Amino acid sequence: MILKTRKIRCRSGFSLVGIMIAMTIIIAALIGTTNFRYYSALDAKKAAAKITASRIGLMLCENWRGLGGTETYDPVAYLSPDLTITASSGLTEPAGFTLLGSYTATVNNANFYITLSWNDVSAGLRALNIIVAWAQRQQGQSNLNDVDKTFQFTTYAL
């Protein structure tokens, strides 16, 4: 009796289906991380613009308060060496406030539009209202028509 021996072949390597599944998983992971990085960078730019707007407003508030809340405050005269600021048109002041001036500040090649107004709240107490507006969707230089974000606050001086 002759016994036939069968050779058992051992297949080594990857199948085409296995490679396609692995590539699909890798591509899905890459797309997810790319989107995450893009939106993270976009959110960082938005946050930086809002921080810059609030710093400009705070600097103007503190400068105005340091001068005793004068009705003739001109940030161009006081802040020009430290900040690129020019007189320009701006947003309208809130009801009950007197317009002190409208200005454009340029920081990091972006324009921030500032409207300063004041109001005598009571005897010896004056309020300064600041509105800072900027174009969040527009990259680089913008104009007042491109504004889509605003930041407003009020400070008081005795």
C-alpha positions as CSV (number, residue, x, y, z in Angstrom):
1,M,0.0,0.0,0.0
2,I,1.4,3.3,-1.0
3,L,0.7,6.2,1.2
4,K,0.4,9.4,-0.5
5,T,1.7,12.2,1.5
6,R,0.2,15.5,1.0
7,K,2.2,18.6,1.2
8,I,0.6,21.2,3.3
9,R,1.4,24.6,2.2
10,C,1.5,27.4,4.7
11,R,0.4,30.7,3.2
12,S,2.2,33.7,4.6
13,G,1.5,37.3,3.8
14,F,-1.5,39.6,3.7
15,S,-4.6,39.3,1.6
16,L,-5.9,42.0,-0.6
17,V,-9.0,42.4,1.5
18,G,-6.9,42.7,4.7
19,I,-4.8,45.4,3.1
20,M,-7.9,47.4,1.9
21,I,-9.5,47.2,5.4
22,A,-6.3,48.5,7.0
23,M,-5.9,51.3,4.5
24,T,-9.6,52.4,5.1
25,I,-9.0,52.6,8.8
26,I,-5.8,54.6,8.3
27,I,-7.4,57.0,5.9
28,A,-10.4,57.6,8.3
29,A,-8.0,58.3,11.1
30,L,-6.0,60.8,8.9
31,I,-9.1,62.6,7.8
32,G,-10.3,62.9,11.4
33,T,-6.9,64.3,12.7
34,T,-6.7,66.7,9.7
35,N,-10.1,68.1,10.5
36,F,-9.2,68.4,14.2
37,R,-6.0,70.3,13.4
38,Y,-7.8,72.7,11.0
39,Y,-10.6,73.6,13.4
40,S,-8.1,73.9,16.3
41,A,-6.0,76.4,14.4
42,L,-9.2,78.3,13.3
43,D,-10.4,78.5,16.9
44,A,-7.0,79.7,18.1
45,K,-7.2,82.5,15.5
46,K,-10.7,83.5,16.7
47,A,-9.6,83.4,20.3
48,A,-6.5,85.5,19.6
49,A,-8.6,88.2,17.8
50,K,-11.0,88.3,20.8
51,I,-8.2,88.6,23.3
52,T,-6.6,91.4,21.2
53,A,-9.9,93.3,21.1
54,S,-10.4,93.0,24.8
55,R,-6.8,94.1,25.5
56,I,-7.3,97.2,23.2
57,G,-10.5,98.1,25.0
58,L,-9.0,97.6,28.5
59,M,-6.0,99.7,27.5
60,L,-8.2,102.5,26.4
61,C,-10.3,102.2,29.5
62,E,-7.3,102.4,31.8
63,N,-5.8,105.2,29.9
64,W,-9.0,107.2,30.0
65,R,-9.5,106.5,33.7
66,G,-5.9,107.5,34.4
67,L,-6.7,110.9,32.9
68,G,-9.7,111.4,35.2
69,G,-12.4,110.7,32.6
70,T,-11.9,113.8,30.6
71,E,-14.4,114.7,27.9
72,T,-11.6,115.6,25.5
73,Y,-9.8,112.2,25.6
74,D,-8.0,111.4,22.4
75,P,-6.2,108.0,22.3
76,V,-4.3,109.0,19.2
77,A,-2.4,111.6,21.2
78,Y,-1.8,109.3,24.2
79,L,-1.3,105.8,22.6
80,S,0.1,106.4,19.1
81,P,3.7,105.3,19.8
82,D,2.5,102.0,21.4
83,L,-0.5,101.3,19.2
84,T,-1.2,102.0,15.5
85,I,-4.4,104.0,16.0
86,T,-6.2,106.6,13.8
87,A,-9.4,108.5,13.9
88,S,-12.0,107.0,11.7
89,S,-15.7,106.3,11.4
90,G,-17.1,103.6,13.7
91,L,-20.2,102.0,15.2
92,T,-22.9,104.2,16.8
93,E,-22.7,104.9,20.5
94,P,-25.3,103.4,22.9
95,A,-28.4,105.5,23.8
96,G,-27.8,108.1,26.5
97,F,-24.0,108.3,25.8
98,T,-22.1,111.2,24.2
99,L,-19.7,110.2,21.4
100,L,-16.1,110.8,22.4
101,G,-14.6,109.4,19.1
102,S,-14.3,106.6,16.7
103,Y,-11.0,105.0,15.9
104,T,-9.3,102.2,14.0
105,A,-6.5,100.3,15.6
106,T,-4.3,98.0,13.5
107,V,-2.7,95.1,15.3
108,N,-1.0,92.1,13.5
109,N,-2.3,93.3,10.1
110,A,-5.9,93.3,11.4
111,N,-8.2,96.3,11.9
112,F,-10.2,96.8,15.1
113,Y,-12.8,99.5,15.1
114,I,-13.3,101.3,18.4
115,T,-16.1,103.6,19.4
116,L,-15.7,105.6,22.7
117,S,-18.6,107.3,24.4
118,W,-19.2,108.8,27.9
119,N,-22.1,109.6,30.1
120,D,-22.4,111.4,33.5
121,V,-24.1,108.8,35.6
122,S,-24.3,111.0,38.7
123,A,-22.5,113.9,40.3
124,G,-18.8,113.0,40.2
125,L,-19.3,109.6,38.5
126,R,-18.7,109.3,34.8
127,A,-19.1,106.2,32.6
128,L,-17.0,105.4,29.5
129,N,-18.5,102.9,27.1
130,I,-16.2,101.2,24.6
131,I,-17.2,99.1,21.6
132,V,-14.5,97.2,19.8
133,A,-15.5,95.5,16.5
134,W,-13.5,93.4,14.1
135,A,-13.9,91.1,11.1
136,Q,-13.5,87.5,12.2
137,R,-14.2,85.9,8.9
138,Q,-12.0,88.3,6.9
139,Q,-8.2,87.6,6.9
140,G,-5.9,90.6,6.9
141,Q,-7.0,94.1,6.3
142,S,-10.8,94.7,6.5
143,N,-13.2,97.7,6.6
144,L,-16.1,98.6,8.8
145,N,-18.6,96.8,6.5
146,D,-16.8,93.4,7.1
147,V,-17.3,93.6,10.9
148,D,-19.0,90.5,12.3
149,K,-17.9,90.4,16.0
150,T,-18.2,93.1,18.7
151,F,-17.0,93.4,22.2
152,Q,-18.5,96.1,24.5
153,F,-17.9,97.1,28.1
154,T,-18.2,100.1,30.4
155,T,-15.9,101.5,33.0
156,Y,-16.4,104.3,35.6
157,A,-14.3,107.1,36.8
158,L,-14.7,109.4,39.8
